């Protein structure tokens, strides 16, 4: 197992794998309401079996080179994750995403972790365009997109059902040449 330091505060970015289903479920349980306010993941990961299935889905994406999931650890505890929901190397496109439990908010963890994952997608895998799709009312995630140097491409009106309500979603993106010129710095 490898870990990438996310700075001098001891936070680390590591791959999440099916054998970590217990730890992943505990993380989701700690942040279930907070994460679920803008992300449907807590409705999918409800018990150990579904936690393992979710991580297995991403293990299969890794094997097929179509996605990635990396956990964010702080002081040895899993507190969030960044993902490449999609990774299309042939066409040069990817969609990144994230979540955190409440105890980890406000420390720049998502920005640092997303910067590492997006940088890897662009520089190692040759991705040209990385999207960040976020509910329009999710100001913290929109702030991350801005800090990553992304441009708002548009709004998908009432496109995301979450807990019985249709939400508008914003699409933000960064292109490889922009990233290399320092957009993600």
C-alpha positions as CSV (number, residue, x, y, z in Angstrom):
1,X,0.0,0.0,0.0
2,X,1.3,3.4,-0.8
3,X,0.4,6.8,0.6
4,X,0.9,10.3,-0.7
5,X,1.4,13.1,1.8
6,X,-1.1,16.0,1.4
7,X,1.0,18.4,3.3
8,X,2.7,19.0,6.7
9,X,-0.5,18.3,8.7
10,X,-0.1,14.5,8.3
11,X,-3.0,14.1,5.9
12,X,-2.6,11.3,3.3
13,X,-4.1,10.2,0.1
14,X,-4.3,6.4,-0.4
15,X,-6.2,4.0,-2.7
16,X,-9.4,2.6,-1.2
17,X,-9.9,-1.1,-1.8
18,X,-12.6,-3.7,-1.0
19,X,-10.7,-5.0,2.0
20,X,-11.2,-1.6,3.6
21,X,-15.0,-1.9,3.5
22,X,-15.4,-1.8,7.3
23,X,-13.4,1.4,7.6
24,X,-15.2,2.9,4.6
25,X,-18.6,2.1,6.1
26,X,-17.6,3.6,9.5
27,X,-16.5,6.8,7.6
28,X,-19.8,7.0,5.7
29,X,-21.8,6.4,9.0
30,X,-19.9,9.3,10.7
31,X,-20.8,11.6,7.9
32,X,-24.1,10.1,6.6
33,X,-26.3,13.1,7.0
34,X,-23.7,15.7,6.0
35,X,-22.5,13.8,3.0
36,X,-26.0,12.8,2.0
37,X,-27.2,16.5,1.9
38,X,-25.5,16.8,-1.6
39,X,-24.4,13.3,-2.5
40,X,-26.4,10.1,-3.0
41,X,-23.5,7.9,-1.7
42,X,-25.0,7.3,1.8
43,X,-28.1,5.9,0.2
44,X,-25.9,3.4,-1.7
45,X,-23.5,2.5,1.2
46,X,-25.8,1.3,4.0
47,X,-24.1,-1.8,5.4
48,X,-21.0,-3.8,5.1
49,X,-22.1,-5.7,2.0
50,X,-23.0,-2.5,0.1
51,X,-19.8,-0.9,1.3
52,X,-17.8,-3.8,-0.1
53,X,-19.8,-3.7,-3.4
54,X,-19.1,0.0,-3.8
55,X,-15.4,-0.4,-3.3
56,X,-15.4,-3.5,-5.6
57,X,-17.0,-1.4,-8.3
58,X,-14.1,1.0,-8.1
59,X,-11.6,-1.9,-8.0
60,X,-13.1,-3.1,-11.3
61,X,-12.9,0.5,-12.7
62,X,-9.2,0.5,-11.7
63,X,-8.7,-2.8,-13.4
64,X,-10.5,-1.6,-16.6
65,X,-8.7,1.8,-16.4
66,X,-12.1,3.6,-16.3
67,X,-12.1,5.2,-12.8
68,X,-10.3,5.6,-9.4
69,X,-11.1,6.1,-5.7
70,X,-8.6,7.4,-3.2
71,X,-9.3,8.0,0.5
72,X,-8.2,11.0,2.5
73,X,-6.8,10.0,5.9
74,X,-6.2,12.5,8.7
75,X,-4.4,11.3,11.8
76,X,-4.9,7.7,10.7
77,X,-8.7,8.0,10.2
78,X,-10.5,7.9,6.8
79,X,-12.3,11.2,6.6
80,X,-13.1,11.6,2.9
81,X,-12.4,10.6,-0.6
82,X,-11.7,11.9,-4.1
83,X,-12.7,9.9,-7.2
84,X,-12.5,9.8,-10.9
85,X,-16.1,8.7,-11.5
86,X,-15.2,8.3,-15.1
87,X,-11.8,8.0,-16.8
88,X,-11.9,7.8,-20.6
89,X,-8.3,7.7,-21.7
90,X,-9.1,7.1,-25.3
91,X,-11.2,10.3,-25.6
92,X,-9.2,12.2,-23.0
93,X,-12.0,12.9,-20.6
94,X,-12.6,12.3,-16.9
95,X,-15.0,13.4,-14.2
96,X,-13.7,14.0,-10.7
97,X,-15.7,14.2,-7.5
98,X,-15.2,14.2,-3.7
99,X,-16.8,14.1,-0.2
100,X,-15.7,14.7,3.4
101,X,-17.2,14.0,6.8
102,X,-17.9,17.0,8.9
103,X,-14.9,16.7,11.2
104,X,-12.6,17.2,8.2
105,X,-14.2,20.3,6.6
106,X,-12.4,23.6,6.2
107,X,-8.8,22.3,6.2
108,X,-8.2,22.2,2.4
109,X,-8.1,18.4,2.3
110,X,-10.3,18.1,-0.7
111,X,-8.5,20.7,-2.7
112,X,-5.1,19.1,-2.0
113,X,-6.4,15.6,-2.7
114,X,-8.2,16.6,-5.9
115,X,-5.2,18.5,-7.1
116,X,-3.1,15.3,-6.8
117,X,-5.6,13.1,-8.5
118,X,-6.4,15.5,-11.3
119,X,-2.6,16.2,-11.8
120,X,-2.1,12.4,-12.1
121,X,-5.0,12.1,-14.6
122,X,-3.6,14.8,-16.8
123,X,0.2,14.2,-16.5
124,X,0.3,10.4,-16.2
125,X,-2.9,9.2,-18.0
126,X,-2.9,11.9,-20.7
127,X,-6.4,13.2,-19.9
128,X,-7.3,16.5,-21.7
129,X,-10.5,17.6,-19.9
130,X,-11.4,17.0,-16.3
131,X,-15.0,17.8,-15.2
132,X,-16.3,18.6,-11.8
133,X,-20.1,18.3,-11.5
134,X,-21.6,19.8,-8.4
135,X,-25.0,20.8,-7.1
136,X,-25.5,24.5,-7.6
137,X,-26.1,25.0,-3.8
138,X,-22.9,23.3,-2.8
139,X,-20.7,26.4,-2.2
140,X,-17.8,24.5,-0.6
141,X,-17.4,22.2,-3.7
142,X,-17.8,25.1,-6.1
143,X,-15.0,26.9,-4.1
144,X,-12.8,23.8,-4.6
145,X,-13.5,24.0,-8.4
146,X,-12.4,27.6,-8.4
147,X,-9.3,26.9,-6.4
148,X,-8.4,24.2,-8.9
149,X,-8.6,26.7,-11.7
150,X,-11.7,25.3,-13.3
151,X,-14.1,27.2,-15.5
152,X,-17.9,27.0,-15.1
153,X,-19.2,25.5,-18.3
154,X,-22.9,25.7,-17.5
155,X,-25.8,24.6,-15.4
156,X,-27.9,21.5,-15.9
157,X,-31.2,22.5,-14.5
158,X,-33.1,20.1,-12.2
159,X,-30.8,17.2,-13.4
160,X,-29.9,15.5,-10.2
161,X,-32.4,13.7,-8.0
162,X,-31.3,13.5,-4.4
163,X,-33.5,12.5,-1.5
164,X,-36.7,13.3,-3.3
165,X,-35.7,16.7,-4.7
166,X,-34.4,17.7,-8.1
167,X,-31.2,19.8,-7.9
168,X,-29.5,22.0,-10.5
169,X,-26.0,20.9,-11.2
170,X,-23.1,23.0,-12.4
171,X,-20.4,21.6,-14.7
172,X,-16.9,23.0,-14.1
173,X,-13.9,21.9,-16.1
174,X,-10.2,22.3,-16.6
175,X,-8.3,21.5,-19.7
176,X,-4.8,20.0,-19.7
177,X,-3.1,23.2,-21.2
178,X,-4.8,25.3,-18.5
179,X,-3.7,22.9,-15.8
180,X,-0.1,23.0,-17.0
181,X,-0.1,26.8,-17.1
182,X,-0.9,26.8,-13.4
183,X,-4.6,26.6,-13.1
184,X,-4.3,23.8,-10.5
185,X,-1.5,25.4,-8.5
